[in-house]
Amino acid sequence: MNLKKTALCAAALLGLGLLAQPAKATDFGIFGAYQDTQDAGHGYGGGVKLDFARFITLRATYLGDITSGTRFTNSNDLKLRVLPLEAGLQYKFQPDANFSPYLGGGASYFILNPNHGDTNNELGWFAVAGADIKTQHSFGVTLEAIYRSVDATVRENVPSGTTTISEKVPLQLRGFGANAGLVWHF
């Protein structure tokens, strides 16, 4: 499993390195984020993105207090704070136009922080469709629909009398989301 993660990261970095060219048509955006996941409900947060060299996107999003309908046997609600760090490729159909639609996708590294128990950070993927709507002054609005996919397991040791029971709660954090915010083109 560790070899699989290493190979995926190496392939993503190689692809980004091969496509790197002088930064042109660079966009920086900040946005509000919403994500609805399969097993863990929905969450709100915010993020930043940097698009450069026409094909490369780097992004980070914070989603706080995603509450799971799944509970541990001791009735503790499971809440997660999720931070996907993402690197990918995208194609902007008209990068210098006032209306600039795009499609993309790539690898995600999910930093997961549960309120109970422990979990490993996980690798996943994302796909995005969106548009930047810019003014003549290189400032505008960004709108995106995004799909993220990752599976995780939260582990907790629950004391039961004189013994400790180890519980595992599997979570599928895949689902659709939306981002809306501001973008600067330079």
N, C-alpha and C positions, 0 to 999 in steps of 0.2 A: 504494500500500500504506500509506503514511504517513497519507493522508487517511482511509483505512478505520479505522485505529487511533484517530485523533483523533475521528472520528464516533462510534465505539463508546464511547470514554471520555466524550464529551459527553452521549450518550444515557443512560449509566449515572448520571452525576452529576445530570442533569436529573430522572431518575426518582426518585433518592434525595431530591432537594430537594423534589419535589412531595409525597412521602409523609412527609416529616419533620413531626413533631408533638412536643409536649412529651414528654420521655423518661418513659415509664411501662412497667412490666413489663420492666425492664432486667435482662439476665443477663450475667454475666461468667464465662467459662470458661477453664480451662487443660486441655490434653489431650496425651496421647501419640498419635502418628500413625504409620500404616503406609500406604504407597502402592505398588502394583504397576503398572508401566508396560508398554506394548506392546513397545518396543524397548530399554529401558534397565534391565530388571530391577526390583528392588524396593528400597525404602529406608525407614528408620525415622527418627523425629524427634519434634518436639513443636510445640505451637502455642498460640495464644490466640484467643478470639473474644469479640466484644461484640455482643449483640443488644439493640436498643432500638426504641422506638416501635412495638412489636409486629410490624413488617414488615421491618425493616432489620437486616442482619447484616454485620459487618466482621470479617475474620479474617486471620491470618498464620500460616503453618506453615513450619517448617524441616525439610527432608528431606536428610540427609547421606549422601554416598557411594553414590549410586545408580549401580551398575556396569552398563555396557552390554556386551552380547554382541558388539557391533560394535567392531572394532578398526581402527586406522589400519594402513597397510601396513607400518609399522616395528614392528608387534606391540605397540604401547602400548595398554594397557587404558584405556578411556575411562570416567572416573568423573565424576559431576556432583554438585554441591551445588545444591539447588533450594529457592527461597524463593517460594512463591506468596502474593501479597498479593491479597486478595479482598474485593469489595464486592457485595452482592446483596440480593435480596428473598426473604423467606421468610414462610410463613404458619404461625403457631402455633395449633393447633386449640383449645387450652385454656391460654392463657399464664399464668394464675394458679393453675392446678391443680397438685397434687403430681406427676401424670404429664402431661407436656406434649409430645405428639408434634408434629413439624413437617416441612414440605417446603419446599425453596427452591432457588435457583440464582442465578447472576450472572456477572460478569466477573472474570477473573483476570489479574494481571500477574505473569509468571514471571521472577524474577531467577535467571539460570542462571550457574553458575561451574564450568567444566570443569577437570580437573586437567591436561589437555593441550589446546592450541589455544585458540580464541576463539569466542564465540558472542554473538549479540544477545539481549537480554532480549525476551520475546515476550508477546503477548496471547493469552488463551484464555478458557475458560469452565468453570464447575463446576455440578454439581447435587448436592443433599444431601437425605438423609432421616434423621431422627433423633428422639431423645426426651431430654428432661431429666426426671430422676426426683428430685424435691426432697422434703426433710423439712419439718416444720412450722417449722423454724428457718432457712428460706431457703437451705439448703445442700443439695447433692445431687450426683448423678452425671449426666454427659452421655455418650450413646452415639450414634455417627453412622456411616452409610455414605455415602461421597462418591465422585463420579466427576469427574475432571478431564480436560480435553482441551487439548493444545497441541502444535504441531509446531515443531521447532527444527533448526538446522543448525550443526554444529561444524566450524570450519575450522582447519587446521593447515598450516604451511609446513614441508615435510620436505626437508632437504638430501640431495641425491643426487649425489655426486661434485662436479662444478663447477657444477651447476645446482640450483635449488630447485623442488620439486614442490609445488603447492598442492593439498591434499586437502580434500574436504568429506564429512562423515558426517551424513546426515539421520537425525533421531530423532523418533519419535512418542512423546511422553510422556503419551499418554492412557491412562487405566486407572482401576480401582477402588481404593478405599482405605477405611480404617476409623480412626475417632478414638474414644478413650475417655478420660474425665477427670473433673474436678470442676467444678461450676457453682455460682455464687452468684446468687441472685435478690434484687433490691432495687428 
